Amino acid sequence: MQTNGPINILAWTLIIIGSIIIISGIVSMIMKSHSDSRMQGSKSKGIILLGPIPIVWGYGKRAWVIAAIVAVSLFLLAILWR
């Protein structure tokens, strides 16, 4: 049973506002990257945990080692937590 009460209207409003914020963030990142032509490259590193399995990516030797240590630690913590 669906109603058009205030909670339903609030939910749709929050979804629309969130979508607008995400789209404006993407547009501003694209505009910033085009305006800053001096930037030669970018560096990134991170960890994605799919369940207890870590996926690590990084840029450079040191960043990869640190990310790998964190990923293995999180993996062991997830296994021991169960």
N, C-alpha and C positions, 0 to 999 in steps of 0.2 A: 504494500500500500504506500504510494508516494503522495506526499503532500507538498504544496507550494508554500510552506511556512517560512519563517525567518531564518531557520537553520539552513534550509536548502538554498535560499537566496544568498546567505553569507558564504556558503561553500562555493557556489559558482563565482561569486565576487572574488574570493581568495584565489581561485584557480585562474581567473582572468588576470588579476593583478600579478600573480606569480609568472604567468606566461609573458606579460609585458615586461617585467623586470628581466627575465632571462633573455628575451629578444633584444632589449636595449643594451644589455651587457655584451652580447655577441656583436652587435653593431658597433659599440664603442671600442671593443678590442680590435675589430677589423679596421676601423678608422684610425686608431692609434698605430697599428702596424704599417698602414700605408703612409701615414704622415712621418714616421720615423724611418727614413730610408738609410740612416747611418748604421742601423743595427745589422751586423753581419750574420749572426746566428743566435740561436737560443739554446739554453741548457735546461734539461728537465730531468727529474728523477721522481720515482714514486713506487708505491706498493699497492697492489690490488689483492684483497683476500677473497677468494672464491671458496667459501666454506673454510676449511682449515688449510687450503693450498695457497701459498703466496705466489704472486706473479710480480717480479721485480724488474724495473727498468731504470736505467740511469745513464748519466753522461760523465765519462771520465772514470779512471780507476778508483779513486777515493770515494766518489759518490756511490758507485756500485757496491763497494765493500760495505759501506755503512748501511745502505738500503738492504743488502743481503743479511747482515747481522740482525737488523730490526725484523726482517721478514721471518727469519728462522726463529727468533725469539717469540714472535707472535704465533707462529705455527706451533711451537712447543707449548706455549701458554694455552692455546686452543685445545690441544690434545689433553693436557693435564687438567683443564677446567672441567671436562666431561667426567 
